[in-house]
C-alpha cells in the first residue's frame, strides 16, 4: 500500500498500469493463439510471426532515429502490432511481403501520424489491408496440412457445410492466428480478468453481427450456420484484440455501443453481400475512421453541469 | 530576360504546381500509373498552358473584368480541343490511356490560376515563360510520381521491364491510394531538401506566395480570401514605441485612419469575393 500512496498533489492513488505493462498483458493473452498457430501450421508460421515482430520493432526504432525522436520501442506496442499482423497472415505468405506489410503498418499507419496514441487506424490491420490489396494472390491462398483448400468461410459462402467442432478447435485452413476460436477465447478471458479490455465493444460487435446474419444470412436461426460464422475467419481475433485497441476505439460509453454496432453490421455486410468471404479487417478499419465522429456526438454530460445553451448564431462577416 | 528566367525557376521549383502549390491534383493522382502517362499528361497541359497564357495576355485589355472567367474558359477550351484532336490523331495509344483527363484539362486549376493571377496582368513574353515554367514543373512532378509508381507497382520504367523486380510487384501503388502515398512522400522529401537549402543560407522566398505579400505572382490569388488582410496588415505603419508612449494627441488620429482603411478594405473584399479588389489591381496595372 505504501507504494501506491504518494505525498503530492492529486492523484494520490496510482495504478501500476503503464503502456508497456498493458502491452505485455496483450502479448500474454495472444500466446495461446500464437502457440496453437505454430503447432497447427509448422515452423514457417513461427518464422513469419518472428519476422513481423522484428521488422515492426526495427522500423519503429529506425524511423524514430531518422527523425530525431525519442525511441519508444520499449513500450512494446510495436511488438503487439507485429504479432497481430503475423497472426493475420496465411502461413504461406513470402517473407518479403510480410516485411513490407510490417514496415507499412509502423511507418505509414502509425509513425507518420505521430506514433502510439495518434494513429487513426489499427496499425496491424492497416498493414494487413495494404498486403491484401497489394498481394491479393498470396494473401487469399490458404493451405492446411500442405494441401491448399478453402477457409470455412469460403466454404460457407459457396453453400457447403462445415464442421463447427473443427472450427472451434482450429483444425482448419486460415491465417495463422484466426483458426482456433477456443484459444482466442482463452486469451480474451485473460484480458478481461486482468481488466485490460471490457466486454462492451466485443459483446455488442458479436451480438449485432449475430442479429445481422440471422436477418440477412438466408439461413434464419440455424445454429450451425451462426456458430460457423462466429468461429470462422478473423471475427473472434478482431473483436477481442483489434476492435478493443485503446487508440482507435471510442472512450465514451455510448460511443462503444455505436462502434460495436458499426462493426457488426459492416462485417455482416462484407461477409454476406461482399465479393470476398471475409470482411472483419475492413470493417474494423472503416469503423476506426468513424471513431472521432462517434466520440464527438456521444460526449457524456458531466455531473452537475447544465447542458450549455447553443449561442445564437452570429452572422459571419464573410 | 532575367524576369523570364525567374518565371521558369518559379514554376519549376519555387512554386512547383504539383509539390508546392498542390494544384491540379485530379490528373496528378489519376493518370500517373506510369511514367509515360505522367509525361504525356504534363506536356499536353504545358502546351495548353503556354498557348492560353499568351492568348489571355494578349487579350488582357479587351476582356472586361466581370466576364473574365467565361472568357478564359473559352480560350482554354479552344486550345484543349486542338490538343485533344492532335493527340487522337498522332498518339492514339497515349490518348486512349489518358482518356477523360485530356478534355478535363479545361478545368485544370493550374491553367485558370495562371490566367487569373499572371497572364491577365502581364505582357505576352513573361506570360509565355510563366506558362513554360509552370507546365514543365507540372510535367516533372507527374513524371516523378509516375516513375515511382511504375517501378513499385509494375516493376518497369517507361515500359522497360526491370527483370530483378519481376516477382516483387506491389499492386497498391498502381491504385489510387498508392498515388496519394507516393505524392505524400515526394512532397516530404522536397520539403526536407528545401529546409536544408534554407539552413545552408540560401534564403528561399516564402512558400505559398501569399505570406510574401506578392499577390501578383501567386497563382492562388483568385481563390485566396485572406490576401487583402495580409496585404493591408503589412502596409499598416509599424507601431512606433514613441507613439504608444506619447499622451493621446496625434497618435489616435493616425491609428484611426489606418484602421478605418483596413476594415473598409476587408469588408469590400469580403462582400464581393475578390472582385472589387482585383478590379482595383487591374486598373492600377492598366494605367
HADDOCK unambig.tbl for C-alpha pairs under 7 A between the chains (distance, minus, plus):
assign (segid A and resid 133 and name CA) (segid B and resid 171 and name CA) 6.96 0.50 0.50
assign (segid A and resid 133 and name CA) (segid B and resid 172 and name CA) 5.90 0.50 0.50
assign (segid A and resid 134 and name CA) (segid B and resid 170 and name CA) 4.93 0.50 0.50
assign (segid A and resid 134 and name CA) (segid B and resid 171 and name CA) 4.40 0.50 0.50
assign (segid A and resid 134 and name CA) (segid B and resid 172 and name CA) 4.65 0.50 0.50
assign (segid A and resid 135 and name CA) (segid B and resid 170 and name CA) 6.68 0.50 0.50
assign (segid A and resid 135 and name CA) (segid B and resid 171 and name CA) 6.91 0.50 0.50
assign (segid A and resid 318 and name CA) (segid B and resid 270 and name CA) 5.06 0.50 0.50
assign (segid A and resid 318 and name CA) (segid B and resid 271 and name CA) 6.42 0.50 0.50
